[in-house]
């Protein structure tokens, strides 16, 4: 099984954003998923996990 390295940072800067959205991670089988519109199929995306709820 492949391990994903997680970087613990406090700030991120992103340029050339096409869109952004806030979604809730939901359970699927023994894993999890985040839904997004299919217009973004094939696009590169970054998932940012918030440390605390606002």
mmCIF file as Biopython writes it, N, C-alpha, C and O atoms, coordinates in Angstrom:
data_model
#
loop_
_atom_site.group_PDB
_atom_site.id
_atom_site.type_symbol
_atom_site.label_atom_id
_atom_site.label_alt_id
_atom_site.label_comp_id
_atom_site.label_asym_id
_atom_site.label_entity_id
_atom_site.label_seq_id
_atom_site.pdbx_PDB_ins_code
_atom_site.Cartn_x
_atom_site.Cartn_y
_atom_site.Cartn_z
_atom_site.occupancy
_atom_site.B_iso_or_equiv
_atom_site.auth_seq_id
_atom_site.auth_asym_id
_atom_site.pdbx_PDB_model_num
ATOM 1   N N  . UNK A ? 1  ? 0.830   -1.171 0.000   1.0 0.0 1  A 1 
ATOM 2   C CA . UNK A ? 1  ? 0.000   0.000  0.000   1.0 0.0 1  A 1 
ATOM 3   C C  . UNK A ? 1  ? 0.884   1.248  0.000   1.0 0.0 1  A 1 
ATOM 4   O O  . UNK A ? 1  ? 1.901   1.291  0.691   1.0 0.0 1  A 1 
ATOM 5   N N  . UNK A ? 2  ? 0.503   2.237  -0.757  1.0 0.0 2  A 1 
ATOM 6   C CA . UNK A ? 2  ? 1.251   3.476  -0.896  1.0 0.0 2  A 1 
ATOM 7   C C  . UNK A ? 2  ? 0.862   4.451  0.211   1.0 0.0 2  A 1 
ATOM 8   O O  . UNK A ? 2  ? -0.322  4.599  0.512   1.0 0.0 2  A 1 
ATOM 9   N N  . UNK A ? 3  ? 1.836   5.113  0.816   1.0 0.0 3  A 1 
ATOM 10  C CA . UNK A ? 3  ? 1.591   6.119  1.853   1.0 0.0 3  A 1 
ATOM 11  C C  . UNK A ? 3  ? 1.641   7.500  1.225   1.0 0.0 3  A 1 
ATOM 12  O O  . UNK A ? 3  ? 2.486   7.770  0.372   1.0 0.0 3  A 1 
ATOM 13  N N  . UNK A ? 4  ? 0.741   8.370  1.645   1.0 0.0 4  A 1 
ATOM 14  C CA . UNK A ? 4  ? 0.712   9.749  1.187   1.0 0.0 4  A 1 
ATOM 15  C C  . UNK A ? 4  ? 1.341   10.610 2.271   1.0 0.0 4  A 1 
ATOM 16  O O  . UNK A ? 4  ? 0.925   10.557 3.429   1.0 0.0 4  A 1 
ATOM 17  N N  . UNK A ? 5  ? 2.337   11.400 1.905   1.0 0.0 5  A 1 
ATOM 18  C CA . UNK A ? 5  ? 2.970   12.291 2.873   1.0 0.0 5  A 1 
ATOM 19  C C  . UNK A ? 5  ? 2.121   13.542 3.027   1.0 0.0 5  A 1 
ATOM 20  O O  . UNK A ? 5  ? 1.680   14.129 2.039   1.0 0.0 5  A 1 
ATOM 21  N N  . UNK A ? 6  ? 1.897   13.942 4.261   1.0 0.0 6  A 1 
ATOM 22  C CA . UNK A ? 6  ? 1.102   15.125 4.561   1.0 0.0 6  A 1 
ATOM 23  C C  . UNK A ? 6  ? 2.018   16.184 5.138   1.0 0.0 6  A 1 
ATOM 24  O O  . UNK A ? 6  ? 2.746   15.929 6.097   1.0 0.0 6  A 1 
ATOM 25  N N  . UNK A ? 7  ? 1.982   17.375 4.554   1.0 0.0 7  A 1 
ATOM 26  C CA . UNK A ? 7  ? 2.788   18.488 5.049   1.0 0.0 7  A 1 
ATOM 27  C C  . UNK A ? 7  ? 1.923   19.353 5.954   1.0 0.0 7  A 1 
ATOM 28  O O  . UNK A ? 7  ? 0.819   19.747 5.577   1.0 0.0 7  A 1 
ATOM 29  N N  . UNK A ? 8  ? 2.418   19.644 7.130   1.0 0.0 8  A 1 
ATOM 30  C CA . UNK A ? 8  ? 1.707   20.471 8.097   1.0 0.0 8  A 1 
ATOM 31  C C  . UNK A ? 8  ? 2.172   21.915 7.950   1.0 0.0 8  A 1 
ATOM 32  O O  . UNK A ? 8  ? 3.225   22.281 8.473   1.0 0.0 8  A 1 
ATOM 33  N N  . UNK A ? 9  ? 1.399   22.739 7.242   1.0 0.0 9  A 1 
ATOM 34  C CA . UNK A ? 9  ? 1.758   24.136 7.015   1.0 0.0 9  A 1 
ATOM 35  C C  . UNK A ? 9  ? 0.625   25.039 7.489   1.0 0.0 9  A 1 
ATOM 36  O O  . UNK A ? 9  ? -0.503  24.584 7.678   1.0 0.0 9  A 1 
ATOM 37  N N  . UNK A ? 10 ? 0.927   26.305 7.676   1.0 0.0 10 A 1 
ATOM 38  C CA . UNK A ? 10 ? -0.061  27.261 8.164   1.0 0.0 10 A 1 
ATOM 39  C C  . UNK A ? 10 ? -0.588  28.193 7.084   1.0 0.0 10 A 1 
ATOM 40  O O  . UNK A ? 10 ? -1.597  28.866 7.289   1.0 0.0 10 A 1 
ATOM 41  N N  . UNK A ? 11 ? 0.080   28.240 5.940   1.0 0.0 11 A 1 
ATOM 42  C CA . UNK A ? 11 ? -0.322  29.174 4.897   1.0 0.0 11 A 1 
ATOM 43  C C  . UNK A ? 11 ? -0.011  28.579 3.538   1.0 0.0 11 A 1 
ATOM 44  O O  . UNK A ? 11 ? 0.989   27.882 3.370   1.0 0.0 11 A 1 
ATOM 45  N N  . UNK A ? 12 ? -0.871  28.856 2.569   1.0 0.0 12 A 1 
ATOM 46  C CA . UNK A ? 12 ? -0.638  28.402 1.199   1.0 0.0 12 A 1 
ATOM 47  C C  . UNK A ? 12 ? -1.058  29.525 0.248   1.0 0.0 12 A 1 
ATOM 48  O O  . UNK A ? 12 ? -2.065  30.193 0.479   1.0 0.0 12 A 1 
ATOM 49  N N  . UNK A ? 13 ? -0.291  29.727 -0.810  1.0 0.0 13 A 1 
ATOM 50  C CA . UNK A ? 13 ? -0.599  30.722 -1.826  1.0 0.0 13 A 1 
ATOM 51  C C  . UNK A ? 13 ? -0.742  30.000 -3.158  1.0 0.0 13 A 1 
ATOM 52  O O  . UNK A ? 13 ? 0.132   29.225 -3.547  1.0 0.0 13 A 1 
ATOM 53  N N  . UNK A ? 14 ? -1.847  30.253 -3.857  1.0 0.0 14 A 1 
ATOM 54  C CA . UNK A ? 14 ? -2.111  29.584 -5.126  1.0 0.0 14 A 1 
ATOM 55  C C  . UNK A ? 14 ? -2.410  30.646 -6.177  1.0 0.0 14 A 1 
ATOM 56  O O  . UNK A ? 14 ? -3.199  31.561 -5.941  1.0 0.0 14 A 1 
ATOM 57  N N  . UNK A ? 15 ? -1.773  30.516 -7.340  1.0 0.0 15 A 1 
ATOM 58  C CA . UNK A ? 15 ? -1.997  31.454 -8.447  1.0 0.0 15 A 1 
ATOM 59  C C  . UNK A ? 15 ? -2.828  30.772 -9.527  1.0 0.0 15 A 1 
ATOM 60  O O  . UNK A ? 15 ? -2.887  29.544 -9.587  1.0 0.0 15 A 1 
ATOM 61  N N  . UNK A ? 16 ? -3.461  31.558 -10.371 1.0 0.0 16 A 1 
ATOM 62  C CA . UNK A ? 16 ? -4.238  31.092 -11.521 1.0 0.0 16 A 1 
ATOM 63  C C  . UNK A ? 16 ? -5.351  30.130 -11.119 1.0 0.0 16 A 1 
ATOM 64  O O  . UNK A ? 16 ? -5.475  29.051 -11.698 1.0 0.0 16 A 1 
ATOM 65  N N  . UNK A ? 17 ? -6.162  30.512 -10.131 1.0 0.0 17 A 1 
ATOM 66  C CA . UNK A ? 17 ? -7.277  29.685 -9.668  1.0 0.0 17 A 1 
ATOM 67  C C  . UNK A ? 17 ? -8.435  29.818 -10.652 1.0 0.0 17 A 1 
ATOM 68  O O  . UNK A ? 17 ? -8.850  30.930 -10.977 1.0 0.0 17 A 1 
ATOM 69  N N  . UNK A ? 18 ? -8.951  28.697 -11.122 1.0 0.0 18 A 1 
ATOM 70  C CA . UNK A ? 18 ? -10.118 28.712 -11.996 1.0 0.0 18 A 1 
ATOM 71  C C  . UNK A ? 18 ? -11.395 28.786 -11.157 1.0 0.0 18 A 1 
ATOM 72  O O  . UNK A ? 18 ? -12.343 29.486 -11.514 1.0 0.0 18 A 1 
ATOM 73  N N  . UNK A ? 19 ? -11.407 28.068 -10.056 1.0 0.0 19 A 1 
ATOM 74  C CA . UNK A ? 19 ? -12.587 28.018 -9.203  1.0 0.0 19 A 1 
ATOM 75  C C  . UNK A ? 19 ? -12.172 27.491 -7.834  1.0 0.0 19 A 1 
ATOM 76  O O  . UNK A ? 19 ? -11.103 26.897 -7.690  1.0 0.0 19 A 1 
ATOM 77  N N  . UNK A ? 20 ? -13.004 27.706 -6.847  1.0 0.0 20 A 1 
ATOM 78  C CA . UNK A ? 20 ? -12.785 27.069 -5.559  1.0 0.0 20 A 1 
ATOM 79  C C  . UNK A ? 20 ? -14.137 26.786 -4.921  1.0 0.0 20 A 1 
ATOM 80  O O  . UNK A ? 20 ? -15.126 27.448 -5.235  1.0 0.0 20 A 1 
ATOM 81  N N  . UNK A ? 21 ? -14.180 25.808 -4.030  1.0 0.0 21 A 1 
ATOM 82  C CA . UNK A ? 21 ? -15.429 25.408 -3.386  1.0 0.0 21 A 1 
ATOM 83  C C  . UNK A ? 21 ? -15.119 24.768 -2.054  1.0 0.0 21 A 1 
ATOM 84  O O  . UNK A ? 21 ? -14.000 24.309 -1.822  1.0 0.0 21 A 1 
ATOM 85  N N  . UNK A ? 22 ? -16.099 24.737 -1.183  1.0 0.0 22 A 1 
ATOM 86  C CA . UNK A ? 22 ? -15.942 24.069 0.105   1.0 0.0 22 A 1 
ATOM 87  C C  . UNK A ? 22 ? -16.877 22.877 0.125   1.0 0.0 22 A 1 
ATOM 88  O O  . UNK A ? 22 ? -18.073 23.014 -0.135  1.0 0.0 22 A 1 
ATOM 89  N N  . UNK A ? 23 ? -16.340 21.716 0.431   1.0 0.0 23 A 1 
ATOM 90  C CA . UNK A ? 23 ? -17.107 20.473 0.459   1.0 0.0 23 A 1 
ATOM 91  C C  . UNK A ? 23 ? -16.809 19.720 1.747   1.0 0.0 23 A 1 
ATOM 92  O O  . UNK A ? 23 ? -15.817 20.001 2.419   1.0 0.0 23 A 1 
ATOM 93  N N  . UNK A ? 24 ? -17.665 18.762 2.093   1.0 0.0 24 A 1 
ATOM 94  C CA . UNK A ? 24 ? -17.467 17.904 3.249   1.0 0.0 24 A 1 
ATOM 95  C C  . UNK A ? 24 ? -16.987 16.536 2.777   1.0 0.0 24 A 1 
ATOM 96  O O  . UNK A ? 24 ? -17.521 15.984 1.816   1.0 0.0 24 A 1 
ATOM 97  N N  . UNK A ? 25 ? -15.991 15.998 3.447   1.0 0.0 25 A 1 
ATOM 98  C CA . UNK A ? 25 ? -15.491 14.665 3.130   1.0 0.0 25 A 1 
ATOM 99  C C  . UNK A ? 25 ? -16.506 13.652 3.641   1.0 0.0 25 A 1 
ATOM 100 O O  . UNK A ? 25 ? -16.931 13.725 4.794   1.0 0.0 25 A 1 
ATOM 101 N N  . UNK A ? 26 ? -16.898 12.699 2.783   1.0 0.0 26 A 1 
ATOM 102 C CA . UNK A ? 26 ? -17.891 11.687 3.163   1.0 0.0 26 A 1 
ATOM 103 C C  . UNK A ? 26 ? -17.294 10.295 3.040   1.0 0.0 26 A 1 
ATOM 104 O O  . UNK A ? 26 ? -16.340 10.073 2.293   1.0 0.0 26 A 1 
ATOM 105 N N  . UNK A ? 27 ? -17.870 9.365  3.784   1.0 0.0 27 A 1 
ATOM 106 C CA . UNK A ? 27 ? -17.387 7.991  3.796   1.0 0.0 27 A 1 
ATOM 107 C C  . UNK A ? 27 ? -17.867 7.244  2.550   1.0 0.0 27 A 1 
ATOM 108 O O  . UNK A ? 27 ? -19.005 7.411  2.109   1.0 0.0 27 A 1 
ATOM 109 N N  . UNK A ? 28 ? -16.976 6.416  1.990   1.0 0.0 28 A 1 
ATOM 110 C CA . UNK A ? 28 ? -17.339 5.534  0.894   1.0 0.0 28 A 1 
ATOM 111 C C  . UNK A ? 28 ? -16.529 4.253  1.074   1.0 0.0 28 A 1 
ATOM 112 O O  . UNK A ? 28 ? -15.304 4.277  0.955   1.0 0.0 28 A 1 
ATOM 113 N N  . UNK A ? 29 ? -17.190 3.146  1.357   1.0 0.0 29 A 1 
ATOM 114 C CA . UNK A ? 29 ? -16.502 1.884  1.619   1.0 0.0 29 A 1 
ATOM 115 C C  . UNK A ? 29 ? -15.584 2.018  2.826   1.0 0.0 29 A 1 
ATOM 116 O O  . UNK A ? 29 ? -16.020 2.421  3.905   1.0 0.0 29 A 1 
ATOM 117 N N  . UNK A ? 30 ? -14.308 1.677  2.640   1.0 0.0 30 A 1 
ATOM 118 C CA . UNK A ? 30 ? -13.344 1.812  3.733   1.0 0.0 30 A 1 
ATOM 119 C C  . UNK A ? 30 ? -12.499 3.072  3.574   1.0 0.0 30 A 1 
ATOM 120 O O  . UNK A ? 30 ? -11.481 3.227  4.248   1.0 0.0 30 A 1 
ATOM 121 N N  . UNK A ? 31 ? -12.919 3.972  2.681   1.0 0.0 31 A 1 
ATOM 122 C CA . UNK A ? 31 ? -12.179 5.209  2.437   1.0 0.0 31 A 1 
ATOM 123 C C  . UNK A ? 31 ? -13.063 6.429  2.571   1.0 0.0 31 A 1 
ATOM 124 O O  . UNK A ? 31 ? -14.051 6.414  3.305   1.0 0.0 31 A 1 
ATOM 125 N N  . UNK A ? 32 ? -12.708 7.480  1.865   1.0 0.0 32 A 1 
ATOM 126 C CA . UNK A ? 32 ? -13.463 8.726  1.903   1.0 0.0 32 A 1 
ATOM 127 C C  . UNK A ? 32 ? -13.389 9.395  0.538   1.0 0.0 32 A 1 
ATOM 128 O O  . UNK A ? 32 ? -12.533 9.064  -0.282  1.0 0.0 32 A 1 
ATOM 129 N N  . UNK A ? 33 ? -14.303 10.348 0.301   1.0 0.0 33 A 1 
ATOM 130 C CA . UNK A ? 33 ? -14.318 11.064 -0.979  1.0 0.0 33 A 1 
ATOM 131 C C  . UNK A ? 33 ? -14.803 12.484 -0.778  1.0 0.0 33 A 1 
ATOM 132 O O  . UNK A ? 33 ? -15.421 12.806 0.237   1.0 0.0 33 A 1 
ATOM 133 N N  . UNK A ? 34 ? -14.518 13.328 -1.753  1.0 0.0 34 A 1 
ATOM 134 C CA . UNK A ? 34 ? -15.019 14.692 -1.793  1.0 0.0 34 A 1 
ATOM 135 C C  . UNK A ? 34 ? -15.647 14.870 -3.165  1.0 0.0 34 A 1 
ATOM 136 O O  . UNK A ? 34 ? -14.975 14.683 -4.180  1.0 0.0 34 A 1 
ATOM 137 N N  . UNK A ? 35 ? -16.911 15.224 -3.214  1.0 0.0 35 A 1 
ATOM 138 C CA . UNK A ? 35 ? -17.605 15.415 -4.492  1.0 0.0 35 A 1 
ATOM 139 C C  . UNK A ? 35 ? -17.262 16.773 -5.098  1.0 0.0 35 A 1 
ATOM 140 O O  . UNK A ? 35 ? -17.054 17.756 -4.387  1.0 0.0 35 A 1 
ATOM 141 N N  . UNK A ? 36 ? -17.210 16.802 -6.423  1.0 0.0 36 A 1 
ATOM 142 C CA . UNK A ? 36 ? -17.065 18.063 -7.146  1.0 0.0 36 A 1 
ATOM 143 C C  . UNK A ? 36 ? -17.779 17.917 -8.488  1.0 0.0 36 A 1 
ATOM 144 O O  . UNK A ? 36 ? -18.025 16.795 -8.930  1.0 0.0 36 A 1 
ATOM 145 N N  . UNK A ? 37 ? -18.113 19.024 -9.142  1.0 0.0 37 A 1 
ATOM 146 C CA . UNK A ? 37 ? -18.801 18.967 -10.424 1.0 0.0 37 A 1 
ATOM 147 C C  . UNK A ? 37 ? -17.976 18.253 -11.490 1.0 0.0 37 A 1 
ATOM 148 O O  . UNK A ? 37 ? -16.748 18.340 -11.483 1.0 0.0 37 A 1 
ATOM 149 N N  . UNK A ? 38 ? -18.639 17.546 -12.407 1.0 0.0 38 A 1 
ATOM 150 C CA . UNK A ? 38 ? -17.908 16.786 -13.421 1.0 0.0 38 A 1 
ATOM 151 C C  . UNK A ? 38 ? -17.257 17.667 -14.473 1.0 0.0 38 A 1 
ATOM 152 O O  . UNK A ? 38 ? -16.499 17.163 -15.302 1.0 0.0 38 A 1 
ATOM 153 N N  . UNK A ? 39 ? -17.525 18.958 -14.467 1.0 0.0 39 A 1 
ATOM 154 C CA . UNK A ? 39 ? -16.817 19.863 -15.377 1.0 0.0 39 A 1 
ATOM 155 C C  . UNK A ? 39 ? -15.318 19.900 -15.065 1.0 0.0 39 A 1 
ATOM 156 O O  . UNK A ? 39 ? -14.523 20.362 -15.884 1.0 0.0 39 A 1 
ATOM 157 N N  . UNK A ? 40 ? -14.933 19.412 -13.875 1.0 0.0 40 A 1 
ATOM 158 C CA . UNK A ? 40 ? -13.538 19.397 -13.480 1.0 0.0 40 A 1 
ATOM 159 C C  . UNK A ? 40 ? -12.872 18.043 -13.696 1.0 0.0 40 A 1 
ATOM 160 O O  . UNK A ? 40 ? -11.737 17.853 -13.259 1.0 0.0 40 A 1 
ATOM 161 N N  . UNK A ? 41 ? -13.533 17.103 -14.348 1.0 0.0 41 A 1 
ATOM 162 C CA . UNK A ? 41 ? -12.930 15.807 -14.661 1.0 0.0 41 A 1 
ATOM 163 C C  . UNK A ? 41 ? -11.657 16.019 -15.473 1.0 0.0 41 A 1 
ATOM 164 O O  . UNK A ? 41 ? -11.653 16.778 -16.442 1.0 0.0 41 A 1 
ATOM 165 N N  . UNK A ? 42 ? -10.593 15.356 -15.080 1.0 0.0 42 A 1 
ATOM 166 C CA . UNK A ? 42 ? -9.320  15.471 -15.787 1.0 0.0 42 A 1 
ATOM 167 C C  . UNK A ? 42 ? -8.480  16.660 -15.369 1.0 0.0 42 A 1 
ATOM 168 O O  . UNK A ? 42 ? -7.340  16.791 -15.815 1.0 0.0 42 A 1 
ATOM 169 N N  . UNK A ? 43 ? -9.017  17.537 -14.517 1.0 0.0 43 A 1 
ATOM 170 C CA . UNK A ? 43 ? -8.260  18.699 -14.049 1.0 0.0 43 A 1 
ATOM 171 C C  . UNK A ? 43 ? -7.435  18.304 -12.828 1.0 0.0 43 A 1 
ATOM 172 O O  . UNK A ? 43 ? -7.789  17.365 -12.115 1.0 0.0 43 A 1 
ATOM 173 N N  . UNK A ? 44 ? -6.357  19.004 -12.590 1.0 0.0 44 A 1 
ATOM 174 C CA . UNK A ? 44 ? -5.549  18.798 -11.400 1.0 0.0 44 A 1 
ATOM 175 C C  . UNK A ? 44 ? -6.184  19.591 -10.264 1.0 0.0 44 A 1 
ATOM 176 O O  . UNK A ? 44 ? -6.558  20.750 -10.440 1.0 0.0 44 A 1 
ATOM 177 N N  . UNK A ? 45 ? -6.305  18.964 -9.104  1.0 0.0 45 A 1 
ATOM 178 C CA . UNK A ? 45 ? -6.944  19.617 -7.958  1.0 0.0 45 A 1 
ATOM 179 C C  . UNK A ? 45 ? -6.093  19.413 -6.713  1.0 0.0 45 A 1 
ATOM 180 O O  . UNK A ? 45 ? -5.335  18.447 -6.618  1.0 0.0 45 A 1 
ATOM 181 N N  . UNK A ? 46 ? -6.224  20.324 -5.768  1.0 0.0 46 A 1 
ATOM 182 C CA . UNK A ? 46 ? -5.552  20.214 -4.481  1.0 0.0 46 A 1 
ATOM 183 C C  . UNK A ? 46 ? -6.622  20.176 -3.399  1.0 0.0 46 A 1 
ATOM 184 O O  . UNK A ? 46 ? -7.577  20.951 -3.430  1.0 0.0 46 A 1 
ATOM 185 N N  . UNK A ? 47 ? -6.458  19.283 -2.456  1.0 0.0 47 A 1 
ATOM 186 C CA . UNK A ? 47 ? -7.389  19.169 -1.342  1.0 0.0 47 A 1 
ATOM 187 C C  . UNK A ? 47 ? -6.699  19.710 -0.102  1.0 0.0 47 A 1 
ATOM 188 O O  . UNK A ? 47 ? -5.619  19.244 0.263   1.0 0.0 47 A 1 
ATOM 189 N N  . UNK A ? 48 ? -7.313  20.687 0.546   1.0 0.0 48 A 1 
ATOM 190 C CA . UNK A ? 48 ? -6.753  21.303 1.742   1.0 0.0 48 A 1 
ATOM 191 C C  . UNK A ? 48 ? -7.657  20.940 2.916   1.0 0.0 48 A 1 
ATOM 192 O O  . UNK A ? 48 ? -8.856  21.219 2.889   1.0 0.0 48 A 1 
ATOM 193 N N  . UNK A ? 49 ? -7.088  20.323 3.938   1.0 0.0 49 A 1 
ATOM 194 C CA . UNK A ? 49 ? -7.840  19.936 5.120   1.0 0.0 49 A 1 
ATOM 195 C C  . UNK A ? 49 ? -7.663  21.019 6.184   1.0 0.0 49 A 1 
ATOM 196 O O  . UNK A ? 49 ? -6.539  21.345 6.566   1.0 0.0 49 A 1 
ATOM 197 N N  . UNK A ? 50 ? -8.785  21.574 6.659   1.0 0.0 50 A 1 
ATOM 198 C CA . UNK A ? 50 ? -8.720  22.621 7.678   1.0 0.0 50 A 1 
ATOM 199 C C  . UNK A ? 50 ? -8.439  21.986 9.043   1.0 0.0 50 A 1 
ATOM 200 O O  . UNK A ? 50 ? -8.984  20.935 9.379   1.0 0.0 50 A 1 
ATOM 201 N N  . UNK A ? 51 ? -7.574  22.652 9.824   1.0 0.0 51 A 1 
ATOM 202 C CA . UNK A ? 51 ? -7.208  22.132 11.127  1.0 0.0 51 A 1 
ATOM 203 C C  . UNK A ? 51 ? -8.359  22.279 12.131  1.0 0.0 51 A 1 
ATOM 204 O O  . UNK A ? 51 ? -8.616  21.373 12.924  1.0 0.0 51 A 1 
ATOM 205 N N  . UNK A ? 52 ? -9.039  23.408 12.090  1.0 0.0 52 A 1 
ATOM 206 C CA . UNK A ? 52 ? -10.148 23.690 13.001  1.0 0.0 52 A 1 
ATOM 207 C C  . UNK A ? 52 ? -11.343 24.179 12.213  1.0 0.0 52 A 1 
ATOM 208 O O  . UNK A ? 52 ? -11.191 24.846 11.190  1.0 0.0 52 A 1 
ATOM 209 N N  . UNK A ? 53 ? -12.529 23.849 12.690  1.0 0.0 53 A 1 
ATOM 210 C CA . UNK A ? 53 ? -13.736 24.386 12.076  1.0 0.0 53 A 1 
ATOM 211 C C  . UNK A ? 53 ? -13.901 25.845 12.485  1.0 0.0 53 A 1 
ATOM 212 O O  . UNK A ? 53 ? -13.637 26.194 13.636  1.0 0.0 53 A 1 
ATOM 213 N N  . UNK A ? 54 ? -14.327 26.689 11.574  1.0 0.0 54 A 1 
ATOM 214 C CA . UNK A ? 54 ? -14.537 28.106 11.874  1.0 0.0 54 A 1 
ATOM 215 C C  . UNK A ? 54 ? -15.894 28.319 12.498  1.0 0.0 54 A 1 
ATOM 216 O O  . UNK A ? 54 ? -16.254 29.450 12.822  1.0 0.0 54 A 1 
#
